[in-house]
Amino acid sequence: MKEDKDENNRLVLFETETMSEEQRGEFQSQLWILLAQRTERYTMGDSSSVPVEIAEELWKSICYCITVCQKAGKRSSASAPINVKRLFLLG
Amino acid sequence: MDNQFSITSINHMLKLQTITELRDCNEYTQQFGLSLTDTQIHQLAEKRFEALEDNGRVEFGEGILKKLIRTFCDSPYLTQINYEETMEALQDSFYYFKNESEDLLSDDELIEFMKDAFDTVCEGSIDYLNSTSLEKLCRDIRNGDQDANEETFE
């Protein structure tokens, strides 16, 4: 199970290897914003911070969903603008 | 979390955001005779990340400092001399007791309790706040006392 999660992490990161520096930065900031949104949803807006363990679980869930989307071949073409949230929702 | 993503640059962005927020807070707190110098602002922003790391927490968006400052600035026990030092200690306590309460208290509830205790039984003492009031609150919360945070100190 742990290996699966690590693999998801690697696949999401693999996505960034084929990107330009600019796209990579955009991808990272979108991932960060998405994590912030998921965290806000998790705490129902009650808390601005969460324990690291919770953030890690949320991070893994994002990676999992994006990986599912990638595996299903639903990723957009290389020239299309990156939309991490869309990848996550499709996943 | 995976370190391959540039956490440093994100932290830098968050730090800049914190600094801007604290500068904005100065306008509000001046009516209470309190303000932070640029050096103090940078130091507090730095301490925010240290406190989060020490307490094993991750924070997004605006930090808790802004809320703490806006809540505590009208305290009779806060002066220009102890302002920065107190805010730094309150920030540390906040994250520590957030963990101790097992996240069962919302930010607003915890801050409200801290302010009530600070201005009444603690008489402005952070040590008293940490070692008695907040300890008791978190113990009660963990023991399932739902009304623990509604206790007042009148």
gemmi code that builds the backbone of each chain (N, CA, C; Angstrom):
import gemmi

chains = {
    "A": [
        ("MET", (0.835, -1.202, 0.000), (0.000, 0.000, 0.000), (0.870, 1.252, 0.000)),
        ("LYS", (1.936, 1.196, 0.849), (2.837, 2.340, 0.933), (3.538, 2.547, -0.408)),
        ("GLU", (3.892, 1.412, -1.045), (4.577, 1.505, -2.329), (3.693, 2.166, -3.372)),
        ("ASP", (2.370, 1.837, -3.324), (1.422, 2.446, -4.260), (1.431, 3.954, -4.114)),
        ("LYS", (1.414, 4.408, -2.850), (1.368, 5.847, -2.589), (2.637, 6.524, -3.088)),
        ("ASP", (3.778, 5.865, -2.850), (5.044, 6.418, -3.321), (5.056, 6.504, -4.841)),
        ("GLU", (4.472, 5.467, -5.449), (4.437, 5.450, -6.915), (3.593, 6.614, -7.439)),
        ("ASN", (2.483, 6.876, -6.752), (1.642, 8.014, -7.150), (2.423, 9.308, -7.085)),
        ("ASN", (3.174, 9.452, -6.001), (4.004, 10.648, -5.835), (4.982, 10.783, -6.999)),
        ("ARG", (5.625, 9.649, -7.329), (6.630, 9.664, -8.396), (6.011, 10.025, -9.739)),
        ("LEU", (4.791, 9.472, -9.988), (4.159, 9.729, -11.281), (3.805, 11.201, -11.438)),
        ("VAL", (3.309, 11.809, -10.338), (2.980, 13.226, -10.404), (4.243, 14.035, -10.660)),
        ("LEU", (5.321, 13.630, -9.991), (6.577, 14.349, -10.164), (7.155, 14.125, -11.556)),
        ("PHE", (6.922, 12.898, -12.106), (7.407, 12.594, -13.448), (6.805, 13.569, -14.456)),
        ("GLU", (5.540, 13.901, -14.214), (4.835, 14.864, -15.066), (5.633, 16.155, -15.217)),
        ("THR", (6.256, 16.578, -14.137), (6.959, 17.860, -14.169), (8.299, 17.776, -14.909)),
        ("GLU", (8.828, 16.552, -15.074), (10.137, 16.418, -15.718), (10.119, 16.841, -17.179)),
        ("THR", (8.959, 16.679, -17.814), (8.862, 17.018, -19.238), (8.453, 18.484, -19.439)),
        ("MET", (8.319, 19.211, -18.340), (7.845, 20.591, -18.445), (8.998, 21.590, -18.528)),
        ("SER", (8.671, 22.760, -19.078), (9.649, 23.842, -19.058), (9.693, 24.407, -17.635)),
        ("GLU", (10.688, 25.227, -17.373), (10.846, 25.800, -16.026), (9.601, 26.590, -15.619)),
        ("GLU", (9.072, 27.324, -16.595), (7.897, 28.170, -16.322), (6.670, 27.311, -15.992)),
        ("GLN", (6.490, 26.251, -16.822), (5.342, 25.350, -16.597), (5.478, 24.639, -15.253)),
        ("ARG", (6.694, 24.307, -14.934), (6.962, 23.603, -13.673), (6.554, 24.471, -12.478)),
        ("GLY", (6.947, 25.743, -12.568), (6.579, 26.685, -11.505), (5.075, 26.826, -11.385)),
        ("GLU", (4.418, 26.886, -12.527), (2.959, 27.020, -12.568), (2.301, 25.773, -11.963)),
        ("PHE", (2.839, 24.608, -12.345), (2.327, 23.325, -11.853), (2.457, 23.260, -10.323)),
        ("GLN", (3.611, 23.674, -9.835), (3.864, 23.645, -8.382), (2.913, 24.562, -7.631)),
        ("SER", (2.757, 25.768, -8.167), (1.906, 26.708, -7.424), (0.445, 26.264, -7.468)),
        ("GLN", (0.044, 25.653, -8.596), (-1.339, 25.145, -8.657), (-1.544, 23.985, -7.685)),
        ("LEU", (-0.509, 23.135, -7.574), (-0.597, 22.013, -6.623), (-0.727, 22.545, -5.194)),
        ("TRP", (0.064, 23.589, -4.912), (0.061, 24.185, -3.572), (-1.308, 24.800, -3.254)),
        ("ILE", (-1.862, 25.509, -4.260), (-3.183, 26.132, -4.071), (-4.242, 25.049, -3.846)),
        ("LEU", (-4.124, 23.970, -4.626), (-5.085, 22.874, -4.483), (-4.988, 22.246, -3.091)),
        ("LEU", (-3.755, 22.061, -2.622), (-3.564, 21.498, -1.279), (-4.166, 22.431, -0.225)),
        ("ALA", (-3.979, 23.737, -0.421), (-4.557, 24.713, 0.513), (-6.077, 24.627, 0.501)),
        ("GLN", (-6.650, 24.462, -0.694), (-8.115, 24.362, -0.797), (-8.637, 23.091, -0.136)),
        ("ARG", (-7.929, 21.976, -0.363), (-8.355, 20.706, 0.248), (-8.253, 20.780, 1.768)),
        ("THR", (-7.216, 21.481, 2.244), (-7.029, 21.614, 3.686), (-8.143, 22.466, 4.288)),
        ("GLU", (-8.480, 23.534, 3.584), (-9.553, 24.403, 4.081), (-10.858, 23.615, 4.154)),
        ("ARG", (-11.068, 22.787, 3.141), (-12.277, 21.971, 3.136), (-12.240, 20.955, 4.284)),
        ("TYR", (-11.076, 20.384, 4.500), (-10.924, 19.390, 5.568), (-11.251, 19.990, 6.934)),
        ("THR", (-10.782, 21.222, 7.144), (-11.010, 21.848, 8.458), (-12.327, 22.623, 8.490)),
        ("MET", (-13.032, 22.640, 7.398), (-14.292, 23.400, 7.267), (-14.074, 24.874, 7.593)),
        ("GLY", (-12.886, 25.359, 7.284), (-12.578, 26.773, 7.516), (-12.344, 27.127, 8.974)),
        ("ASP", (-12.337, 26.116, 9.844), (-12.185, 26.370, 11.283), (-10.736, 26.617, 11.692)),
        ("SER", (-9.814, 26.095, 10.884), (-8.419, 26.158, 11.291), (-7.530, 26.541, 10.107)),
        ("SER", (-6.581, 27.431, 10.362), (-5.703, 27.855, 9.274), (-4.511, 26.901, 9.131)),
        ("SER", (-4.323, 26.032, 10.117), (-3.192, 25.103, 10.054), (-3.646, 23.687, 10.391)),
        ("VAL", (-2.888, 22.721, 9.911), (-3.177, 21.314, 10.231), (-1.870, 20.609, 10.596)),
        ("PRO", (-1.963, 19.494, 11.343), (-0.742, 18.738, 11.624), (-0.132, 18.224, 10.312)),
        ("VAL", (1.182, 18.082, 10.308), (1.899, 17.634, 9.111), (1.314, 16.323, 8.572)),
        ("GLU", (0.936, 15.418, 9.495), (0.432, 14.102, 9.071), (-0.822, 14.253, 8.214)),
        ("ILE", (-1.690, 15.186, 8.616), (-2.936, 15.406, 7.861), (-2.606, 15.997, 6.488)),
        ("ALA", (-1.689, 16.967, 6.475), (-1.297, 17.582, 5.202), (-0.716, 16.519, 4.266)),
        ("GLU", (0.030, 15.579, 4.839), (0.617, 14.511, 4.019), (-0.466, 13.620, 3.415)),
        ("GLU", (-1.471, 13.298, 4.237), (-2.558, 12.462, 3.733), (-3.310, 13.165, 2.606)),
        ("LEU", (-3.552, 14.461, 2.794), (-4.255, 15.226, 1.760), (-3.409, 15.299, 0.486)),
        ("TRP", (-2.099, 15.469, 0.700), (-1.168, 15.520, -0.435), (-1.207, 14.206, -1.214)),
        ("LYS", (-1.211, 13.088, -0.479), (-1.242, 11.783, -1.129), (-2.544, 11.587, -1.904)),
        ("SER", (-3.636, 12.087, -1.326), (-4.926, 11.921, -2.006), (-4.947, 12.713, -3.317)),
        ("ILE", (-4.306, 13.882, -3.311), (-4.221, 14.684, -4.541), (-3.375, 13.941, -5.580)),
        ("CYS", (-2.224, 13.433, -5.136), (-1.333, 12.692, -6.040), (-2.052, 11.481, -6.623)),
        ("TYR", (-2.816, 10.791, -5.765), (-3.529, 9.600, -6.218), (-4.515, 9.956, -7.336)),
        ("CYS", (-5.303, 11.007, -7.096), (-6.322, 11.397, -8.083), (-5.685, 11.836, -9.394)),
        ("ILE", (-4.598, 12.589, -9.301), (-3.937, 13.053, -10.523), (-3.345, 11.859, -11.280)),
        ("THR", (-2.795, 10.904, -10.531), (-2.217, 9.715, -11.157), (-3.289, 8.894, -11.870)),
        ("VAL", (-4.444, 8.758, -11.219), (-5.543, 8.009, -11.844), (-5.901, 8.657, -13.173)),
        ("CYS", (-5.956, 9.985, -13.156), (-6.281, 10.736, -14.371), (-5.219, 10.511, -15.449)),
        ("GLN", (-3.963, 10.542, -15.025), (-2.864, 10.337, -15.980), (-2.907, 8.928, -16.579)),
        ("LYS", (-3.168, 7.954, -15.691), (-3.183, 6.562, -16.152), (-4.329, 6.317, -17.124)),
        ("ALA", (-5.433, 7.044, -16.894), (-6.594, 6.863, -17.765), (-6.408, 7.617, -19.079)),
        ("GLY", (-5.261, 8.263, -19.226), (-4.953, 8.978, -20.465), (-5.763, 10.234, -20.651)),
        ("LYS", (-6.223, 10.807, -19.529), (-7.059, 11.997, -19.653), (-6.258, 13.291, -19.553)),
        ("ARG", (-4.958, 13.161, -19.549), (-4.167, 14.385, -19.411), (-4.265, 15.210, -20.695)),
        ("SER", (-4.213, 16.491, -20.517), (-4.330, 17.376, -21.670), (-3.034, 17.357, -22.477)),
        ("SER", (-3.062, 17.854, -23.684), (-1.863, 17.845, -24.531), (-0.802, 18.779, -23.944)),
        ("ALA", (0.430, 18.547, -24.366), (1.556, 19.290, -23.783), (1.420, 20.800, -23.984)),
        ("SER", (0.776, 21.179, -25.094), (0.680, 22.614, -25.384), (-0.450, 23.296, -24.602)),
        ("ALA", (-1.420, 22.484, -24.123), (-2.561, 23.071, -23.405), (-2.122, 23.627, -22.057)),
        ("PRO", (-2.774, 24.692, -21.577), (-2.398, 25.228, -20.266), (-2.624, 24.187, -19.162)),
        ("ILE", (-1.749, 24.204, -18.182), (-1.840, 23.215, -17.107), (-3.006, 23.573, -16.201)),
        ("ASN", (-3.818, 22.566, -15.876), (-4.906, 22.809, -14.933), (-4.938, 21.650, -13.946)),
        ("VAL", (-4.229, 21.825, -12.848), (-4.068, 20.753, -11.857), (-5.414, 20.392, -11.236)),
        ("LYS", (-6.224, 21.400, -10.989), (-7.514, 21.137, -10.343), (-8.391, 20.260, -11.247)),
        ("ARG", (-8.310, 20.518, -12.552), (-9.115, 19.727, -13.483), (-8.633, 18.267, -13.471)),
        ("LEU", (-7.307, 18.094, -13.489), (-6.734, 16.743, -13.437), (-7.203, 16.027, -12.181)),
        ("PHE", (-7.188, 16.771, -11.067), (-7.590, 16.202, -9.775), (-9.064, 15.799, -9.811)),
        ("LEU", (-9.916, 16.672, -10.339), (-11.350, 16.389, -10.363), (-11.668, 15.242, -11.316)),
        ("LEU", (-10.949, 15.188, -12.448), (-11.166, 14.083, -13.380), (-10.753, 12.753, -12.754)),
        ("GLY", (-9.672, 12.822, -11.972), (-9.176, 11.623, -11.294), (-10.169, 11.140, -10.267)),
    ],
    "B": [
        ("MET", (5.692, 15.208, 3.092), (5.470, 15.725, 1.757), (6.748, 15.660, 0.937)),
        ("ASP", (6.605, 15.643, -0.334), (7.784, 15.477, -1.136), (8.581, 16.770, -1.241)),
        ("ASN", (9.861, 16.636, -0.924), (10.687, 17.838, -0.912), (11.142, 18.258, -2.297)),
        ("GLN", (10.858, 17.421, -3.298), (11.312, 17.792, -4.633), (10.617, 19.053, -5.111)),
        ("PHE", (9.438, 19.304, -4.588), (8.796, 20.560, -4.909), (9.405, 21.642, -4.049)),
        ("SER", (9.506, 22.805, -4.646), (10.262, 23.854, -3.994), (9.514, 24.485, -2.825)),
        ("ILE", (9.613, 23.818, -1.671), (8.959, 24.315, -0.465), (9.591, 25.640, -0.052)),
        ("THR", (10.899, 25.783, -0.333), (11.593, 27.007, 0.068), (10.974, 28.229, -0.605)),
        ("SER", (10.717, 28.113, -1.895), (10.153, 29.274, -2.589), (8.736, 29.553, -2.111)),
        ("ILE", (7.997, 28.505, -1.766), (6.639, 28.704, -1.253), (6.706, 29.378, 0.113)),
        ("ASN", (7.635, 28.918, 0.947), (7.814, 29.535, 2.265), (8.187, 31.002, 2.134)),
        ("HIS", (9.020, 31.290, 1.139), (9.431, 32.673, 0.917), (8.219, 33.534, 0.553)),
        ("MET", (7.361, 32.984, -0.298), (6.139, 33.697, -0.694), (5.251, 33.959, 0.518)),
        ("LEU", (5.091, 32.905, 1.343), (4.244, 33.030, 2.537), (4.818, 34.047, 3.524)),
        ("LYS", (6.154, 34.081, 3.584), (6.809, 35.023, 4.497), (6.537, 36.458, 4.058)),
        ("LEU", (6.633, 36.687, 2.761), (6.361, 38.029, 2.234), (4.916, 38.431, 2.517)),
        ("GLN", (4.025, 37.436, 2.379), (2.601, 37.690, 2.649), (2.400, 38.061, 4.127)),
        ("THR", (3.084, 37.327, 5.006), (2.981, 37.605, 6.441), (3.476, 39.015, 6.750)),
        ("ILE", (4.592, 39.384, 6.129), (5.168, 40.712, 6.372), (4.186, 41.809, 5.952)),
        ("THR", (3.558, 41.629, 4.799), (2.570, 42.622, 4.333), (1.400, 42.710, 5.314)),
        ("GLU", (0.936, 41.547, 5.772), (-0.198, 41.534, 6.711), (0.147, 42.256, 8.007)),
        ("LEU", (1.356, 42.001, 8.489), (1.761, 42.621, 9.760), (1.895, 44.134, 9.610)),
        ("ARG", (2.359, 44.573, 8.444), (2.448, 46.029, 8.201), (1.045, 46.634, 8.213)),
        ("ASP", (0.093, 45.906, 7.623), (-1.296, 46.400, 7.616), (-1.847, 46.470, 9.038)),
        ("CYS", (-1.446, 45.494, 9.859), (-1.928, 45.446, 11.250), (-1.472, 46.685, 12.021)),
        ("ASN", (-0.295, 47.187, 11.681), (0.241, 48.367, 12.379), (-0.735, 49.534, 12.339)),
        ("GLU", (-1.380, 49.704, 11.186), (-2.340, 50.812, 11.050), (-3.456, 50.674, 12.080)),
        ("TYR", (-3.918, 49.437, 12.266), (-5.014, 49.189, 13.196), (-4.573, 49.315, 14.660)),
        ("THR", (-3.380, 48.815, 14.970), (-2.962, 48.773, 16.379), (-2.430, 50.120, 16.898)),
        ("GLN", (-2.175, 51.039, 15.973), (-1.655, 52.334, 16.412), (-2.619, 53.052, 17.354)),
        ("GLN", (-3.906, 52.812, 17.193), (-4.885, 53.441, 18.082), (-4.741, 52.945, 19.531)),
        ("PHE", (-4.069, 51.792, 19.697), (-3.826, 51.270, 21.057), (-2.385, 51.537, 21.495)),
        ("GLY", (-1.718, 52.352, 20.741), (-0.332, 52.707, 21.077), (0.653, 51.587, 20.823)),
        ("LEU", (0.315, 50.707, 19.888), (1.203, 49.568, 19.601), (1.589, 49.556, 18.125)),
        ("SER", (2.860, 49.349, 17.885), (3.280, 49.158, 16.487), (4.580, 48.359, 16.456)),
        ("LEU", (4.792, 47.725, 15.328), (5.995, 46.893, 15.157), (6.934, 47.562, 14.162)),
        ("THR", (8.215, 47.524, 14.455), (9.199, 48.060, 13.509), (9.412, 47.021, 12.405)),
        ("ASP", (10.063, 47.420, 11.339), (10.316, 46.488, 10.237), (11.119, 45.266, 10.698)),
        ("THR", (12.091, 45.521, 11.564), (12.920, 44.414, 12.075), (12.047, 43.438, 12.874)),
        ("GLN", (11.179, 43.994, 13.720), (10.303, 43.134, 14.530), (9.345, 42.343, 13.645)),
        ("ILE", (8.848, 42.990, 12.600), (7.940, 42.311, 11.667), (8.646, 41.122, 11.009)),
        ("HIS", (9.868, 41.354, 10.547), (10.622, 40.271, 9.912), (10.893, 39.136, 10.898)),
        ("GLN", (11.195, 39.528, 12.128), (11.488, 38.526, 13.151), (10.247, 37.671, 13.465)),
        ("LEU", (9.098, 38.349, 13.582), (7.865, 37.619, 13.870), (7.500, 36.680, 12.720)),
        ("ALA", (7.699, 37.161, 11.491), (7.397, 36.326, 10.316), (8.298, 35.088, 10.317)),
        ("GLU", (9.563, 35.312, 10.678), (10.516, 34.207, 10.761), (10.067, 33.198, 11.820)),
        ("LYS", (9.642, 33.736, 12.963), (9.244, 32.886, 14.093), (7.996, 32.070, 13.771)),
        ("ARG", (7.174, 32.598, 12.877), (5.962, 31.868, 12.501), (6.334, 30.489, 11.955)),
        ("PHE", (7.329, 30.480, 11.056), (7.710, 29.209, 10.438), (8.439, 28.302, 11.422)),
        ("GLU", (9.201, 28.924, 12.312), (9.876, 28.128, 13.348), (8.843, 27.463, 14.254)),
        ("ALA", (7.825, 28.253, 14.642), (6.784, 27.726, 15.534), (6.025, 26.593, 14.855)),
        ("LEU", (5.735, 26.773, 13.576), (5.006, 25.728, 12.845), (5.847, 24.455, 12.772)),
        ("GLU", (7.116, 24.624, 12.477), (8.003, 23.468, 12.358), (8.163, 22.769, 13.706)),
        ("ASP", (8.375, 23.569, 14.753), (8.548, 22.996, 16.094), (7.323, 22.191, 16.523)),
        ("ASN", (6.149, 22.662, 16.111), (4.921, 22.004, 16.548), (4.359, 21.031, 15.515)),
        ("GLY", (5.113, 20.818, 14.432), (4.702, 19.838, 13.417), (3.403, 20.187, 12.737)),
        ("ARG", (3.275, 21.448, 12.344), (2.045, 21.865, 11.672), (2.360, 22.543, 10.333)),
        ("VAL", (1.360, 22.537, 9.469), (1.499, 23.197, 8.170), (0.382, 24.230, 8.078)),
        ("GLU", (0.741, 25.422, 7.602), (-0.277, 26.478, 7.526), (-0.305, 27.073, 6.129)),
        ("PHE", (-1.496, 27.331, 5.647), (-1.654, 27.931, 4.324), (-2.279, 29.315, 4.481)),
        ("GLY", (-2.065, 30.122, 3.471), (-2.698, 31.447, 3.472), (-2.221, 32.313, 4.606)),
        ("GLU", (-3.092, 33.187, 5.064), (-2.666, 34.110, 6.114), (-2.474, 33.361, 7.438)),
        ("GLY", (-1.447, 33.719, 8.124), (-1.135, 33.022, 9.366), (-2.044, 33.452, 10.505)),
        ("ILE", (-1.724, 32.929, 11.681), (-2.567, 33.202, 12.835), (-2.177, 34.527, 13.504)),
        ("LEU", (-0.994, 35.044, 13.161), (-0.499, 36.269, 13.802), (-1.459, 37.439, 13.666)),
        ("LYS", (-2.009, 37.597, 12.473), (-2.915, 38.725, 12.223), (-4.113, 38.654, 13.191)),
        ("LYS", (-4.681, 37.451, 13.313), (-5.833, 37.276, 14.212), (-5.430, 37.538, 15.656)),
        ("LEU", (-4.251, 37.016, 16.032), (-3.771, 37.204, 17.408), (-3.594, 38.691, 17.707)),
        ("ILE", (-2.987, 39.403, 16.781), (-2.728, 40.829, 16.998), (-4.039, 41.588, 17.125)),
        ("ARG", (-4.962, 41.317, 16.211), (-6.242, 42.039, 16.235), (-7.050, 41.732, 17.497)),
        ("THR", (-6.888, 40.516, 18.024), (-7.634, 40.151, 19.231), (-6.977, 40.718, 20.490)),
        ("PHE", (-5.645, 40.646, 20.532), (-4.955, 41.001, 21.775), (-4.563, 42.477, 21.885)),
        ("CYS", (-4.661, 43.219, 20.784), (-4.109, 44.588, 20.826), (-4.802, 45.504, 21.833)),
        ("ASP", (-6.048, 45.183, 22.207), (-6.722, 46.061, 23.171), (-6.560, 45.568, 24.622)),
        ("SER", (-5.666, 44.584, 24.806), (-5.457, 44.066, 26.160), (-4.751, 45.119, 27.038)),
        ("PRO", (-5.216, 45.286, 28.279), (-4.562, 46.253, 29.154), (-3.146, 45.836, 29.556)),
        ("TYR", (-2.823, 44.561, 29.322), (-1.501, 44.057, 29.727), (-0.470, 44.123, 28.604)),
        ("LEU", (-0.884, 44.677, 27.466), (0.034, 44.756, 26.328), (0.543, 46.181, 26.177)),
        ("THR", (1.852, 46.332, 26.190), (2.442, 47.665, 25.997), (3.422, 47.602, 24.837)),
        ("GLN", (3.858, 48.748, 24.412), (4.814, 48.805, 23.299), (6.083, 48.019, 23.648)),
        ("ILE", (6.426, 48.010, 24.945), (7.670, 47.350, 25.370), (7.584, 45.822, 25.228)),
        ("ASN", (6.434, 45.261, 25.645), (6.358, 43.788, 25.618), (5.567, 43.256, 24.413)),
        ("TYR", (5.193, 44.144, 23.499), (4.321, 43.777, 22.369), (4.897, 42.633, 21.522)),
        ("GLU", (6.083, 42.823, 20.995), (6.655, 41.810, 20.094), (6.888, 40.478, 20.827)),
        ("GLU", (7.472, 40.610, 22.013), (7.791, 39.424, 22.820), (6.518, 38.627, 23.137)),
        ("THR", (5.455, 39.349, 23.500), (4.190, 38.679, 23.848), (3.584, 38.001, 22.623)),
        ("MET", (3.600, 38.692, 21.497), (3.021, 38.118, 20.279), (3.762, 36.842, 19.863)),
        ("GLU", (5.070, 36.881, 20.012), (5.888, 35.717, 19.673), (5.517, 34.532, 20.571)),
        ("ALA", (5.366, 34.824, 21.855), (5.026, 33.754, 22.806), (3.602, 33.246, 22.571)),
        ("LEU", (2.696, 34.167, 22.267), (1.302, 33.760, 22.023), (1.204, 32.885, 20.771)),
        ("GLN", (1.994, 33.238, 19.770), (2.002, 32.448, 18.536), (2.475, 31.022, 18.817)),
        ("ASP", (3.534, 30.911, 19.590), (4.063, 29.598, 19.976), (3.015, 28.798, 20.738)),
        ("SER", (2.418, 29.463, 21.726), (1.406, 28.794, 22.559), (0.232, 28.343, 21.715)),
        ("PHE", (-0.156, 29.195, 20.787), (-1.318, 28.872, 19.966), (-1.119, 27.539, 19.245)),
        ("TYR", (0.017, 27.417, 18.546), (0.247, 26.187, 17.778), (0.423, 24.989, 18.708)),
        ("TYR", (1.075, 25.213, 19.853), (1.291, 24.110, 20.791), (-0.052, 23.589, 21.309)),
        ("PHE", (-0.911, 24.525, 21.735), (-2.182, 24.079, 22.327), (-3.214, 23.669, 21.284)),
        ("LYS", (-2.975, 24.074, 20.062), (-3.813, 23.575, 18.961), (-3.580, 22.061, 18.852)),
        ("ASN", (-2.322, 21.663, 18.953), (-1.989, 20.238, 18.941), (-2.530, 19.551, 20.189)),
        ("GLU", (-2.316, 20.200, 21.340), (-2.736, 19.601, 22.611), (-4.244, 19.374, 22.662)),
        ("SER", (-4.992, 20.243, 21.998), (-6.458, 20.084, 22.003), (-6.895, 19.106, 20.913)),
        ("GLU", (-5.915, 18.494, 20.262), (-6.171, 17.531, 19.182), (-7.023, 18.145, 18.078)),
        ("ASP", (-6.838, 19.409, 17.852), (-7.559, 20.147, 16.799), (-9.079, 20.152, 16.995)),
        ("LEU", (-9.501, 19.909, 18.235), (-10.943, 19.907, 18.482), (-11.485, 21.322, 18.665)),
        ("LEU", (-10.577, 22.262, 18.896), (-10.987, 23.666, 19.014), (-10.681, 24.386, 17.708)),
        ("SER", (-11.587, 25.247, 17.298), (-11.288, 26.036, 16.094), (-10.325, 27.159, 16.474)),
        ("ASP", (-9.728, 27.792, 15.466), (-8.784, 28.892, 15.732), (-9.456, 29.968, 16.580)),
        ("ASP", (-10.668, 30.345, 16.173), (-11.352, 31.443, 16.860), (-11.669, 31.099, 18.320)),
        ("GLU", (-12.082, 29.850, 18.541), (-12.404, 29.438, 19.914), (-11.163, 29.489, 20.804)),
        ("LEU", (-10.057, 28.968, 20.262), (-8.832, 28.944, 21.063), (-8.337, 30.367, 21.355)),
        ("ILE", (-8.366, 31.220, 20.342), (-7.895, 32.603, 20.534), (-8.793, 33.330, 21.540)),
        ("GLU", (-10.082, 33.116, 21.418), (-11.019, 33.782, 22.335), (-10.752, 33.350, 23.786)),
        ("PHE", (-10.523, 32.045, 23.958), (-10.231, 31.539, 25.293), (-8.922, 32.140, 25.825)),
        ("MET", (-7.918, 32.176, 24.957), (-6.606, 32.720, 25.360), (-6.739, 34.177, 25.784)),
        ("LYS", (-7.506, 34.943, 25.019), (-7.648, 36.369, 25.319), (-8.391, 36.567, 26.657)),
        ("ASP", (-9.473, 35.794, 26.845), (-10.244, 35.899, 28.093), (-9.354, 35.611, 29.295)),
        ("ALA", (-8.609, 34.501, 29.189), (-7.759, 34.100, 30.312), (-6.626, 35.103, 30.530)),
        ("PHE", (-6.015, 35.549, 29.445), (-4.874, 36.479, 29.502), (-5.263, 37.775, 30.227)),
        ("ASP", (-6.466, 38.256, 29.924), (-6.903, 39.543, 30.491), (-7.471, 39.416, 31.906)),
        ("THR", (-7.802, 38.194, 32.326), (-8.427, 38.039, 33.652), (-7.499, 37.288, 34.615)),
        ("VAL", (-7.685, 35.983, 34.717), (-6.914, 35.229, 35.719), (-5.396, 35.296, 35.529)),
        ("CYS", (-4.954, 35.367, 34.304), (-3.506, 35.351, 34.055), (-2.868, 36.719, 34.282)),
        ("GLU", (-3.668, 37.741, 34.256), (-3.174, 39.120, 34.423), (-1.957, 39.387, 33.532)),
        ("GLY", (-2.055, 38.951, 32.306), (-1.004, 39.244, 31.338), (0.201, 38.325, 31.391)),
        ("SER", (0.125, 37.261, 32.188), (1.273, 36.343, 32.280), (1.123, 35.173, 31.303)),
        ("ILE", (2.061, 35.086, 30.381), (2.030, 33.988, 29.397), (2.317, 32.654, 30.087)),
        ("ASP", (3.228, 32.677, 31.069), (3.570, 31.440, 31.788), (2.337, 30.868, 32.475)),
        ("TYR", (1.573, 31.753, 33.111), (0.364, 31.305, 33.800), (-0.638, 30.755, 32.787)),
        ("LEU", (-0.742, 31.472, 31.681), (-1.673, 31.049, 30.623), (-1.319, 29.646, 30.125)),
        ("ASN", (-0.040, 29.433, 29.870), (0.402, 28.143, 29.331), (0.285, 27.014, 30.350)),
        ("SER", (0.693, 27.312, 31.575), (0.811, 26.195, 32.525), (-0.466, 25.901, 33.307)),
        ("THR", (-1.418, 26.793, 33.274), (-2.660, 26.495, 34.003), (-3.888, 26.533, 33.081)),
        ("SER", (-4.257, 27.703, 32.642), (-5.513, 27.853, 31.902), (-5.586, 26.970, 30.661)),
        ("LEU", (-4.570, 27.065, 29.807), (-4.624, 26.313, 28.556), (-4.440, 24.813, 28.786)),
        ("GLU", (-3.592, 24.488, 29.761), (-3.410, 23.059, 30.099), (-4.746, 22.454, 30.518)),
        ("LYS", (-5.443, 23.189, 31.375), (-6.726, 22.695, 31.890), (-7.750, 22.590, 30.754)),
        ("LEU", (-7.779, 23.613, 29.934), (-8.727, 23.608, 28.814), (-8.506, 22.378, 27.930)),
        ("CYS", (-7.256, 22.149, 27.557), (-6.966, 21.036, 26.653), (-7.227, 19.684, 27.309)),
        ("ARG", (-6.935, 19.617, 28.608), (-7.213, 18.374, 29.331), (-8.723, 18.104, 29.315)),
        ("ASP", (-9.500, 19.137, 29.599), (-10.960, 18.990, 29.601), (-11.485, 18.608, 28.220)),
        ("ILE", (-10.925, 19.257, 27.205), (-11.367, 18.962, 25.830), (-11.074, 17.504, 25.491)),
        ("ARG", (-9.874, 17.052, 25.859), (-9.503, 15.665, 25.545), (-10.358, 14.675, 26.319)),
        ("ASN", (-10.813, 15.112, 27.504), (-11.662, 14.230, 28.308), (-13.123, 14.288, 27.890)),
        ("GLY", (-13.388, 15.055, 26.849), (-14.743, 15.072, 26.304), (-15.672, 16.086, 26.919)),
        ("ASP", (-15.137, 17.069, 27.650), (-15.987, 18.106, 28.207), (-16.277, 19.139, 27.120)),
        ("GLN", (-17.456, 19.021, 26.525), (-17.802, 19.869, 25.379), (-17.886, 21.351, 25.728)),
        ("ASP", (-18.185, 21.650, 27.006), (-18.371, 23.047, 27.389), (-17.106, 23.668, 27.953)),
        ("ALA", (-15.998, 22.946, 27.870), (-14.766, 23.421, 28.501), (-14.368, 24.802, 28.026)),
        ("ASN", (-14.541, 25.066, 26.731), (-14.081, 26.350, 26.200), (-15.070, 27.484, 26.445)),
        ("GLU", (-16.217, 27.151, 27.037), (-17.196, 28.199, 27.318), (-17.007, 28.787, 28.704)),
        ("GLU", (-16.061, 28.228, 29.443), (-15.794, 28.728, 30.773), (-15.283, 30.175, 30.691)),
        ("THR", (-15.790, 31.011, 31.557), (-15.338, 32.413, 31.528), (-14.551, 32.724, 32.799)),
        ("PHE", (-13.907, 33.843, 32.786), (-13.039, 34.188, 33.917), (-13.462, 35.498, 34.573)),
        ("GLU", (-14.779, 35.739, 34.561), (-15.266, 37.009, 35.129), (-15.121, 36.965, 36.649)),
    ],
}
model = gemmi.Model(1)
for chain_id, residues in chains.items():
    chain = gemmi.Chain(chain_id)
    for i, (resn, *xyz) in enumerate(residues, 1):
        res = gemmi.Residue()
        res.name, res.seqid = resn, gemmi.SeqId(i, " ")
        for name, pos in zip(("N", "CA", "C"), xyz):
            atom = gemmi.Atom()
            atom.name, atom.element = name, gemmi.Element(name[0])
            atom.pos, atom.b_iso = gemmi.Position(*pos), 0.0
            res.add_atom(atom)
        chain.add_residue(res)
    model.add_chain(chain)
structure = gemmi.Structure()
structure.add_model(model)
structure.setup_entities()
